[in-house]
Every structure is written in C-alpha cells, then in structure tokens.
Amino acid sequence: MISADTDFGTLLARQAATSPSVLLVRRLVGRRVAEMGGIILADLDVVAEDLKAGAIVVVTEDSIRIRRLPVLPRRAVGF
C-alpha cells in the first residue's frame, strides 16, 4: 500500500501487525504524480526486501526510514 496518511502506520504499530507493508510518502505535497512516482521508483529497489518482509517505509525526497513489522513498543528507561 502507498499512502501519505500516517494513520496506516499508526494502526499497524498499535495492532502489532506483521502485514501489510505500507510505503508512506512524506513531504512531497504539491508535487505532480509523475514526480512522486519517480521518487518512489528510484527508491523501490532499496526497500523491496523490507516491503516483502513487512515494514513501514517512509520515503521523502532525500531520505528513507524503514521500520520492520511488528513495531514493538519502546521500553521505558528507568533511572
């Protein structure tokens, strides 16, 4: 799934889901579809294995962040 809506990633994380993968497109507002498609396609080889395995992938014009599913809660650090 490809989306600009971060709610998909939040839902997957809260449910500790292992699928489906979601590719989130961020900070590309105002771009034409062809430009966004070019950015996504340019990065697809880099993230293909993660998407197959189950991941939340965030793509911006100049960065990629990958979070494998299931997203586990972060542990609180005690003092």
Biopython code that builds the backbone (N, CA, C, O; Angstrom):
import numpy as np
from Bio.PDB.StructureBuilder import StructureBuilder

atoms = [
    (1, "MET", "N", (0.843, -1.153, 0.000)),
    (1, "MET", "CA", (0.000, 0.000, 0.000)),
    (1, "MET", "C", (0.901, 1.232, 0.000)),
    (1, "MET", "O", (1.924, 1.261, 0.685)),
    (2, "ILE", "N", (0.517, 2.243, -0.769)),
    (2, "ILE", "CA", (1.221, 3.522, -0.795)),
    (2, "ILE", "C", (0.255, 4.591, -0.328)),
    (2, "ILE", "O", (-0.884, 4.653, -0.791)),
    (3, "SER", "N", (0.707, 5.431, 0.588)),
    (3, "SER", "CA", (-0.161, 6.454, 1.143)),
    (3, "SER", "C", (0.662, 7.632, 1.646)),
    (3, "SER", "O", (1.872, 7.524, 1.844)),
    (4, "ALA", "N", (-0.015, 8.756, 1.849)),
    (4, "ALA", "CA", (0.588, 9.904, 2.533)),
    (4, "ALA", "C", (-0.023, 10.045, 3.919)),
    (4, "ALA", "O", (0.335, 10.953, 4.668)),
    (5, "ASP", "N", (-0.935, 9.160, 4.258)),
    (5, "ASP", "CA", (-1.661, 9.206, 5.530)),
    (5, "ASP", "C", (-0.931, 8.366, 6.575)),
    (5, "ASP", "O", (-0.876, 7.142, 6.460)),
    (6, "THR", "N", (-0.372, 9.019, 7.591)),
    (6, "THR", "CA", (0.401, 8.315, 8.616)),
    (6, "THR", "C", (-0.458, 7.431, 9.514)),
    (6, "THR", "O", (0.076, 6.630, 10.282)),
    (7, "ASP", "N", (-1.778, 7.566, 9.429)),
    (7, "ASP", "CA", (-2.652, 6.714, 10.238)),
    (7, "ASP", "C", (-2.454, 5.232, 9.933)),
    (7, "ASP", "O", (-2.628, 4.398, 10.821)),
    (8, "PHE", "N", (-2.099, 4.891, 8.709)),
    (8, "PHE", "CA", (-1.879, 3.485, 8.373)),
    (8, "PHE", "C", (-0.731, 2.903, 9.193)),
    (8, "PHE", "O", (-0.846, 1.802, 9.732)),
    (9, "GLY", "N", (0.358, 3.630, 9.287)),
    (9, "GLY", "CA", (1.490, 3.170, 10.093)),
    (9, "GLY", "C", (1.135, 3.071, 11.560)),
    (9, "GLY", "O", (1.544, 2.130, 12.240)),
    (10, "THR", "N", (0.376, 4.035, 12.055)),
    (10, "THR", "CA", (-0.051, 4.019, 13.458)),
    (10, "THR", "C", (-0.924, 2.806, 13.742)),
    (10, "THR", "O", (-0.742, 2.138, 14.760)),
    (11, "LEU", "N", (-1.863, 2.517, 12.862)),
    (11, "LEU", "CA", (-2.734, 1.347, 13.050)),
    (11, "LEU", "C", (-1.938, 0.051, 13.059)),
    (11, "LEU", "O", (-2.178, -0.817, 13.899)),
    (12, "LEU", "N", (-1.004, -0.088, 12.145)),
    (12, "LEU", "CA", (-0.177, -1.298, 12.104)),
    (12, "LEU", "C", (0.639, -1.445, 13.385)),
    (12, "LEU", "O", (0.755, -2.543, 13.930)),
    (13, "ALA", "N", (1.200, -0.344, 13.861)),
    (13, "ALA", "CA", (2.015, -0.391, 15.078)),
    (13, "ALA", "C", (1.170, -0.751, 16.284)),
    (13, "ALA", "O", (1.571, -1.598, 17.081)),
    (14, "ARG", "N", (0.025, -0.137, 16.436)),
    (14, "ARG", "CA", (-0.835, -0.407, 17.602)),
    (14, "ARG", "C", (-1.354, -1.832, 17.637)),
    (14, "ARG", "O", (-1.575, -2.387, 18.713)),
    (15, "GLN", "N", (-1.549, -2.424, 16.476)),
    (15, "GLN", "CA", (-2.053, -3.792, 16.410)),
    (15, "GLN", "C", (-0.941, -4.831, 16.408)),
    (15, "GLN", "O", (-1.219, -6.029, 16.357)),
    (16, "ALA", "N", (0.300, -4.395, 16.463)),
    (16, "ALA", "CA", (1.456, -5.288, 16.361)),
    (16, "ALA", "C", (1.335, -6.184, 15.135)),
    (16, "ALA", "O", (1.674, -7.367, 15.174)),
    (17, "ALA", "N", (0.846, -5.595, 14.047)),
    (17, "ALA", "CA", (0.624, -6.329, 12.801)),
    (17, "ALA", "C", (1.951, -6.693, 12.145)),
    (17, "ALA", "O", (2.955, -5.999, 12.309)),
    (18, "THR", "N", (1.933, -7.784, 11.407)),
    (18, "THR", "CA", (3.101, -8.200, 10.641)),
    (18, "THR", "C", (2.918, -7.906, 9.148)),
    (18, "THR", "O", (3.857, -8.051, 8.366)),
    (19, "SER", "N", (1.727, -7.499, 8.763)),
    (19, "SER", "CA", (1.415, -7.127, 7.387)),
    (19, "SER", "C", (0.113, -6.336, 7.388)),
    (19, "SER", "O", (-0.605, -6.379, 8.387)),
    (20, "PRO", "N", (-0.215, -5.645, 6.365)),
    (20, "PRO", "CA", (0.526, -5.438, 5.119)),
    (20, "PRO", "C", (1.592, -4.368, 5.309)),
    (20, "PRO", "O", (1.564, -3.602, 6.273)),
    (21, "SER", "N", (2.517, -4.332, 4.387)),
    (21, "SER", "CA", (3.514, -3.264, 4.389)),
    (21, "SER", "C", (2.864, -1.989, 3.889)),
    (21, "SER", "O", (1.893, -2.023, 3.133)),
    (22, "VAL", "N", (3.413, -0.865, 4.323)),
    (22, "VAL", "CA", (2.932, 0.424, 3.839)),
    (22, "VAL", "C", (4.133, 1.294, 3.502)),
    (22, "VAL", "O", (5.106, 1.357, 4.253)),
    (23, "LEU", "N", (4.046, 1.958, 2.367)),
    (23, "LEU", "CA", (5.056, 2.906, 1.952)),
    (23, "LEU", "C", (4.429, 4.286, 2.114)),
    (23, "LEU", "O", (3.499, 4.642, 1.390)),
    (24, "LEU", "N", (4.939, 5.055, 3.058)),
    (24, "LEU", "CA", (4.415, 6.389, 3.339)),
    (24, "LEU", "C", (5.242, 7.427, 2.594)),
    (24, "LEU", "O", (6.467, 7.469, 2.707)),
    (25, "VAL", "N", (4.556, 8.250, 1.840)),
    (25, "VAL", "CA", (5.189, 9.311, 1.082)),
    (25, "VAL", "C", (5.024, 10.590, 1.882)),
    (25, "VAL", "O", (3.898, 11.015, 2.142)),
    (26, "ARG", "N", (6.122, 11.206, 2.273)),
    (26, "ARG", "CA", (6.087, 12.389, 3.135)),
    (26, "ARG", "C", (6.812, 13.555, 2.481)),
    (26, "ARG", "O", (7.764, 13.376, 1.722)),
    (27, "ARG", "N", (6.343, 14.732, 2.793)),
    (27, "ARG", "CA", (6.966, 15.986, 2.356)),
    (27, "ARG", "C", (7.092, 16.106, 0.843)),
    (27, "ARG", "O", (8.052, 16.687, 0.335)),
    (28, "LEU", "N", (6.128, 15.560, 0.137)),
    (28, "LEU", "CA", (6.113, 15.686, -1.316)),
    (28, "LEU", "C", (4.842, 16.396, -1.771)),
    (28, "LEU", "O", (4.445, 16.285, -2.931)),
    (29, "VAL", "N", (4.208, 17.122, -0.862)),
    (29, "VAL", "CA", (2.976, 17.837, -1.168)),
    (29, "VAL", "C", (3.243, 18.854, -2.273)),
    (29, "VAL", "O", (4.266, 19.539, -2.272)),
    (30, "GLY", "N", (2.328, 18.938, -3.190)),
    (30, "GLY", "CA", (2.469, 19.888, -4.283)),
    (30, "GLY", "C", (3.224, 19.332, -5.473)),
    (30, "GLY", "O", (3.315, 19.991, -6.509)),
    (31, "ARG", "N", (3.755, 18.157, -5.347)),
    (31, "ARG", "CA", (4.456, 17.530, -6.473)),
    (31, "ARG", "C", (3.443, 16.882, -7.407)),
    (31, "ARG", "O", (2.373, 16.448, -6.980)),
    (32, "ARG", "N", (3.785, 16.826, -8.645)),
    (32, "ARG", "CA", (2.941, 16.139, -9.621)),
    (32, "ARG", "C", (3.094, 14.635, -9.422)),
    (32, "ARG", "O", (4.097, 14.154, -8.895)),
    (33, "VAL", "N", (2.077, 13.916, -9.856)),
    (33, "VAL", "CA", (2.074, 12.459, -9.692)),
    (33, "VAL", "C", (3.315, 11.839, -10.332)),
    (33, "VAL", "O", (3.917, 10.933, -9.757)),
    (34, "ALA", "N", (3.697, 12.309, -11.494)),
    (34, "ALA", "CA", (4.873, 11.756, -12.173)),
    (34, "ALA", "C", (6.144, 11.968, -11.346)),
    (34, "ALA", "O", (7.009, 11.093, -11.308)),
    (35, "GLU", "N", (6.264, 13.119, -10.686)),
    (35, "GLU", "CA", (7.431, 13.385, -9.841)),
    (35, "GLU", "C", (7.439, 12.454, -8.636)),
    (35, "GLU", "O", (8.476, 11.880, -8.302)),
    (36, "MET", "N", (6.285, 12.300, -7.979)),
    (36, "MET", "CA", (6.201, 11.394, -6.827)),
    (36, "MET", "C", (6.501, 9.962, -7.253)),
    (36, "MET", "O", (7.212, 9.238, -6.557)),
    (37, "GLY", "N", (5.963, 9.562, -8.385)),
    (37, "GLY", "CA", (6.228, 8.218, -8.898)),
    (37, "GLY", "C", (7.702, 7.993, -9.152)),
    (37, "GLY", "O", (8.228, 6.915, -8.876)),
    (38, "GLY", "N", (8.368, 8.999, -9.674)),
    (38, "GLY", "CA", (9.806, 8.894, -9.931)),
    (38, "GLY", "C", (10.603, 8.718, -8.657)),
    (38, "GLY", "O", (11.543, 7.925, -8.613)),
    (39, "ILE", "N", (10.234, 9.456, -7.617)),
    (39, "ILE", "CA", (10.925, 9.342, -6.325)),
    (39, "ILE", "C", (10.701, 7.953, -5.736)),
    (39, "ILE", "O", (11.638, 7.327, -5.241)),
    (40, "ILE", "N", (9.468, 7.474, -5.791)),
    (40, "ILE", "CA", (9.154, 6.140, -5.264)),
    (40, "ILE", "C", (9.901, 5.067, -6.040)),
    (40, "ILE", "O", (10.512, 4.183, -5.440)),
    (41, "LEU", "N", (9.861, 5.133, -7.360)),
    (41, "LEU", "CA", (10.528, 4.122, -8.177)),
    (41, "LEU", "C", (12.041, 4.140, -7.986)),
    (41, "LEU", "O", (12.681, 3.090, -8.023)),
    (42, "ALA", "N", (12.610, 5.308, -7.784)),
    (42, "ALA", "CA", (14.060, 5.405, -7.579)),
    (42, "ALA", "C", (14.490, 4.692, -6.303)),
    (42, "ALA", "O", (15.615, 4.201, -6.217)),
    (43, "ASP", "N", (13.605, 4.632, -5.315)),
    (43, "ASP", "CA", (13.933, 4.027, -4.022)),
    (43, "ASP", "C", (13.415, 2.600, -3.868)),
    (43, "ASP", "O", (13.731, 1.934, -2.882)),
    (44, "LEU", "N", (12.643, 2.133, -4.803)),
    (44, "LEU", "CA", (11.975, 0.842, -4.650)),
    (44, "LEU", "C", (12.941, -0.330, -4.491)),
    (44, "LEU", "O", (12.696, -1.214, -3.669)),
    (45, "ASP", "N", (14.021, -0.357, -5.251)),
    (45, "ASP", "CA", (14.991, -1.453, -5.125)),
    (45, "ASP", "C", (15.603, -1.504, -3.733)),
    (45, "ASP", "O", (15.895, -2.586, -3.223)),
    (46, "VAL", "N", (15.797, -0.346, -3.117)),
    (46, "VAL", "CA", (16.414, -0.264, -1.796)),
    (46, "VAL", "C", (15.505, -0.865, -0.720)),
    (46, "VAL", "O", (15.994, -1.459, 0.241)),
    (47, "VAL", "N", (14.202, -0.715, -0.873)),
    (47, "VAL", "CA", (13.259, -1.120, 0.181)),
    (47, "VAL", "C", (12.451, -2.366, -0.164)),
    (47, "VAL", "O", (11.618, -2.788, 0.638)),
    (48, "ALA", "N", (12.668, -2.962, -1.320)),
    (48, "ALA", "CA", (11.846, -4.090, -1.780)),
    (48, "ALA", "C", (11.828, -5.249, -0.788)),
    (48, "ALA", "O", (10.758, -5.777, -0.486)),
    (49, "GLU", "N", (12.975, -5.653, -0.280)),
    (49, "GLU", "CA", (13.031, -6.786, 0.655)),
    (49, "GLU", "C", (12.294, -6.465, 1.954)),
    (49, "GLU", "O", (11.618, -7.330, 2.513)),
    (50, "ASP", "N", (12.418, -5.241, 2.432)),
    (50, "ASP", "CA", (11.712, -4.840, 3.646)),
    (50, "ASP", "C", (10.203, -4.872, 3.422)),
    (50, "ASP", "O", (9.458, -5.329, 4.289)),
    (51, "LEU", "N", (9.754, -4.395, 2.279)),
    (51, "LEU", "CA", (8.321, -4.413, 1.982)),
    (51, "LEU", "C", (7.795, -5.844, 1.877)),
    (51, "LEU", "O", (6.683, -6.132, 2.319)),
    (52, "LYS", "N", (8.585, -6.733, 1.299)),
    (52, "LYS", "CA", (8.177, -8.142, 1.212)),
    (52, "LYS", "C", (8.072, -8.777, 2.590)),
    (52, "LYS", "O", (7.182, -9.591, 2.839)),
    (53, "ALA", "N", (8.983, -8.402, 3.487)),
    (53, "ALA", "CA", (9.022, -8.997, 4.828)),
    (53, "ALA", "C", (7.981, -8.398, 5.766)),
    (53, "ALA", "O", (7.620, -9.022, 6.764)),
    (54, "GLY", "N", (7.489, -7.190, 5.458)),
    (54, "GLY", "CA", (6.534, -6.492, 6.315)),
    (54, "GLY", "C", (7.210, -5.319, 6.981)),
    (54, "GLY", "O", (8.028, -5.498, 7.884)),
    (55, "ALA", "N", (6.871, -4.103, 6.539)),
    (55, "ALA", "CA", (7.538, -2.916, 7.075)),
    (55, "ALA", "C", (6.702, -1.668, 6.828)),
    (55, "ALA", "O", (5.819, -1.631, 5.970)),
    (56, "ILE", "N", (7.016, -0.663, 7.608)),
    (56, "ILE", "CA", (6.529, 0.682, 7.357)),
    (56, "ILE", "C", (7.736, 1.429, 6.799)),
    (56, "ILE", "O", (8.747, 1.587, 7.483)),
    (57, "VAL", "N", (7.625, 1.883, 5.562)),
    (57, "VAL", "CA", (8.721, 2.573, 4.893)),
    (57, "VAL", "C", (8.274, 4.010, 4.631)),
    (57, "VAL", "O", (7.248, 4.246, 3.993)),
    (58, "VAL", "N", (9.054, 4.957, 5.128)),
    (58, "VAL", "CA", (8.749, 6.375, 4.938)),
    (58, "VAL", "C", (9.758, 6.933, 3.939)),
    (58, "VAL", "O", (10.967, 6.892, 4.167)),
    (59, "VAL", "N", (9.242, 7.455, 2.832)),
    (59, "VAL", "CA", (10.082, 7.993, 1.769)),
    (59, "VAL", "C", (9.847, 9.496, 1.665)),
    (59, "VAL", "O", (8.711, 9.952, 1.530)),
    (60, "THR", "N", (10.929, 10.252, 1.728)),
    (60, "THR", "CA", (10.881, 11.688, 1.457)),
    (60, "THR", "C", (11.764, 11.934, 0.236)),
    (60, "THR", "O", (12.337, 10.998, -0.322)),
    (61, "GLU", "N", (11.867, 13.158, -0.163)),
    (61, "GLU", "CA", (12.682, 13.476, -1.337)),
    (61, "GLU", "C", (14.135, 13.088, -1.137)),
    (61, "GLU", "O", (14.814, 12.712, -2.093)),
    (62, "ASP", "N", (14.629, 13.174, 0.111)),
    (62, "ASP", "CA", (16.053, 12.925, 0.341)),
    (62, "ASP", "C", (16.362, 11.910, 1.436)),
    (62, "ASP", "O", (17.504, 11.814, 1.885)),
    (63, "SER", "N", (15.350, 11.146, 1.874)),
    (63, "SER", "CA", (15.644, 10.130, 2.893)),
    (63, "SER", "C", (14.644, 8.979, 2.842)),
    (63, "SER", "O", (13.559, 9.082, 2.269)),
    (64, "ILE", "N", (15.060, 7.878, 3.469)),
    (64, "ILE", "CA", (14.212, 6.691, 3.611)),
    (64, "ILE", "C", (14.355, 6.215, 5.045)),
    (64, "ILE", "O", (15.469, 6.085, 5.552)),
    (65, "ARG", "N", (13.215, 5.951, 5.710)),
    (65, "ARG", "CA", (13.228, 5.341, 7.043)),
    (65, "ARG", "C", (12.449, 4.038, 6.946)),
    (65, "ARG", "O", (11.382, 3.984, 6.335)),
    (66, "ILE", "N", (12.991, 2.993, 7.552)),
    (66, "ILE", "CA", (12.359, 1.674, 7.496)),
    (66, "ILE", "C", (12.147, 1.175, 8.911)),
    (66, "ILE", "O", (13.062, 1.200, 9.735)),
    (67, "ARG", "N", (10.942, 0.725, 9.186)),
    (67, "ARG", "CA", (10.601, 0.135, 10.486)),
    (67, "ARG", "C", (9.951, -1.209, 10.210)),
    (67, "ARG", "O", (8.838, -1.262, 9.687)),
    (68, "ARG", "N", (10.627, -2.290, 10.553)),
    (68, "ARG", "CA", (10.091, -3.631, 10.302)),
    (68, "ARG", "C", (8.885, -3.899, 11.192)),
    (68, "ARG", "O", (8.817, -3.426, 12.326)),
    (69, "LEU", "N", (7.944, -4.656, 10.667)),
    (69, "LEU", "CA", (6.771, -5.083, 11.425)),
    (69, "LEU", "C", (7.060, -6.405, 12.093)),
    (69, "LEU", "O", (7.820, -7.197, 11.536)),
    (70, "PRO", "N", (6.505, -6.689, 13.244)),
    (70, "PRO", "CA", (5.657, -5.797, 14.023)),
    (70, "PRO", "C", (6.503, -4.736, 14.720)),
    (70, "PRO", "O", (7.657, -4.969, 15.079)),
    (71, "VAL", "N", (5.901, -3.574, 14.900)),
    (71, "VAL", "CA", (6.554, -2.482, 15.622)),
    (71, "VAL", "C", (6.312, -2.742, 17.099)),
    (71, "VAL", "O", (5.176, -2.718, 17.571)),
    (72, "LEU", "N", (7.385, -2.987, 17.811)),
    (72, "LEU", "CA", (7.269, -3.294, 19.238)),
    (72, "LEU", "C", (7.323, -2.011, 20.045)),
    (72, "LEU", "O", (8.016, -1.068, 19.663)),
    (73, "PRO", "N", (6.597, -1.963, 21.161)),
    (73, "PRO", "CA", (6.637, -0.755, 21.979)),
    (73, "PRO", "C", (8.042, -0.509, 22.507)),
    (73, "PRO", "O", (8.783, -1.444, 22.811)),
    (74, "ARG", "N", (8.386, 0.738, 22.608)),
    (74, "ARG", "CA", (9.699, 1.094, 23.146)),
    (74, "ARG", "C", (9.687, 0.920, 24.656)),
    (74, "ARG", "O", (8.696, 1.206, 25.327)),
    (75, "ARG", "N", (10.793, 0.453, 25.164)),
    (75, "ARG", "CA", (10.912, 0.257, 26.613)),
    (75, "ARG", "C", (11.217, 1.578, 27.291)),
    (75, "ARG", "O", (11.997, 2.390, 26.792)),
    (76, "ALA", "N", (10.596, 1.771, 28.421)),
    (76, "ALA", "CA", (10.893, 2.960, 29.212)),
    (76, "ALA", "C", (12.261, 2.804, 29.861)),
    (76, "ALA", "O", (12.627, 1.717, 30.308)),
    (77, "VAL", "N", (12.986, 3.863, 29.908)),
    (77, "VAL", "CA", (14.328, 3.825, 30.509)),
    (77, "VAL", "C", (14.177, 4.257, 31.964)),
    (77, "VAL", "O", (13.716, 5.362, 32.248)),
    (78, "GLY", "N", (14.563, 3.392, 32.868)),
    (78, "GLY", "CA", (14.466, 3.707, 34.297)),
    (78, "GLY", "C", (15.704, 4.399, 34.813)),
    (78, "GLY", "O", (16.802, 4.202, 34.293)),
    (79, "PHE", "N", (15.528, 5.194, 35.816)),
    (79, "PHE", "CA", (16.653, 5.895, 36.432)),
    (79, "PHE", "C", (16.779, 5.472, 37.868)),
    (79, "PHE", "O", (17.669, 5.945, 38.575)),
]
sb = StructureBuilder()
sb.init_structure("model")
sb.init_model(0)
sb.init_chain("A")
sb.init_seg("    ")
for serial, (resi, resn, name, xyz) in enumerate(atoms, 1):
    if name == "N":
        sb.init_residue(resn, " ", resi, " ")
    sb.init_atom(name, np.array(xyz, "f"), 0.0, 1.0, " ", f" {name:<3s}", serial, name[0])
structure = sb.get_structure()
